[in-house]
Amino acid sequence: MNNLPKVILGRLPFYAVRSSQVCATRCYSTGGNETKFPKNVLENLNTAQEQQTNGVIYDKKPFRMELEEGKRYSWCLCGRSKGQPLCDGTHKLVQYKITQRPIRFQVEKSGTYWLCNCKQTKHRPFCDGTHKCEEVQKTAGK
C-alpha cells in the first residue's frame, strides 16, 4: 500500500490503484461455466467506457441499486463523488485535476443491480468481483 498514491479528499484518504496493480478479475456467474454481466445499452454510444485509468477506491464492496429500464445514469469512475456510486460532478472541480469521466449507462430491464464501488471493475459500471482481490482489500477505502 505504501507504493499507492494517496489522495486526500476532504478528510478522507483514498488510495489510487494503477491498472497494472489490479489483480485478476473474479466474476460473479449466473450459473454454468458462462459468466454473464448486465449490458450497458449506451456502451457503444460514448467513449468514456474506453478510459485507460481507474479512479480511486471508494469502497471495498459493491452497491446494490434498483435501476429502471430506459433511464440514463452516470456512474462515478473517479471515486470522489459524494453521491456514490453515481456521479455528482466532483470530477469537474479543477483543484482535483481529475482525468476520469463518468460512465453513462442504461440497463436493458428494470431490476436490482450491483454497481462497482471500488472503481476497478473491467465491466463498468457493474461489479465483477474485483473488490475481493488483495490489492483492493489492502487499501484504506471504506
N, C-alpha and C positions, 0 to 999 in steps of 0.2 A: 504494500500500500504506500510505502514511502516514495516510490517512484511515480505515483499517480499525481497529476497536477491538482492542487487543492484550489477550489473556487469558493469564495465567500459571497453569499447572497443573503443580505440582511444579517441575521445572527447565526445562520445555519451553514456549516461547512458541507460542501459536496465534493465528490471526487470524480473527475472525468476519467473515462476508460477509453483508451485508444482502441480502434477496431482490431489492431494486431494483438491486443491483450485479451480479447474476449474468447472464452473457451468454446468448445464445440457446442453447437446448439442442441438442446434437448427439447423434443417436441411433445406436445400433447396430441394423442392419437384418438381418432374416433372409432377405433376398432380395427381388427385385422392387421395386416402389415402396411396399410396405407395411412400416411399422415395427411390429415386434411385440416386446412385453416380456412377461416371465413374469407370471403372475397371482398376486396375493396373495389366497388363498382367504378370509382373515379381513378383507379390506379394508372390507366393509360392516358388520362386527360391532363396530367401535370407532371412536372419533373422533380418535384420535391421528394418523391419516393426514391430517386436515384442519388441522393446526397451520400457522400462517402463517409462522413463522420457521424458518430452518435453523440447524443447530448450527455450531460452529467447524470449520474444515477440519482433519481429522486427517491425511489423506494425499492425494497428488495422483494416485493410481491406484486402481482397484477391487481388491477382494479376492475371489479365486476360492475357492469353498467348495462342498463336497459337502453337499447338503441332502436330507432324507428326506421322502417324502410322508407326510402325517398328523402329523408332528412340529411342535410350535409353537416359534417362535423369537422373540426380541426384538432387533430391530436398533437400535443406538445412534444416536439422532438428534443428541444434544447434542455428540458428538465428543470426549468426555472419558473414555470407558470405557477401562480398561486391557486389556480383552479384546476389542478391536476385531476385527470390525465389530459384534459383539454387545454388548448392554448388560450391565454388571456392577453397576448400581445407583448409580454415581457421581452421577447426576443428583439423587439424594435427599439428598446432603450439603448442609446448609443454608448452609454458608460459601460455596459457589459460587453460590448464588441462581440455579440453572438452571431455566428455564421449560419446556424441551423434554422431552417424554416419549418413551420408546422406541416403535417401531412394531412391533406384534405381527404376525407373519405365518406363513403356511404356504404350501407350494408344491403345485401340482397333481400333480406326479410327481417321483420321486426323480431326482437328477442333479446336474450341475455348474452352478453359478450364479455370476454376478458381482455382488457386493454393493457398493454405493456406499461409498467411504471418504472422499470429500470432503464428504459430507453436504449437497450442493447439488442432488441429483437431483430431477427432477419425478415420478419413478416409484418412490417409496420402497417398499422398500429397495433396489431394483435399479438398477444403474448404467445411465445413459442417455448417458454420454459428456460430461457437463457438466464433468468434471475437466480436459478438454482446453482449455477456454476460457482466455483471457488473464488474467482476474481471479483465477481459481483458481491458475493456474500462477505468478503473481507472489507468492503468499503464502509464508509460511515453513513450511508443512506439510512432511511428510517428502518 
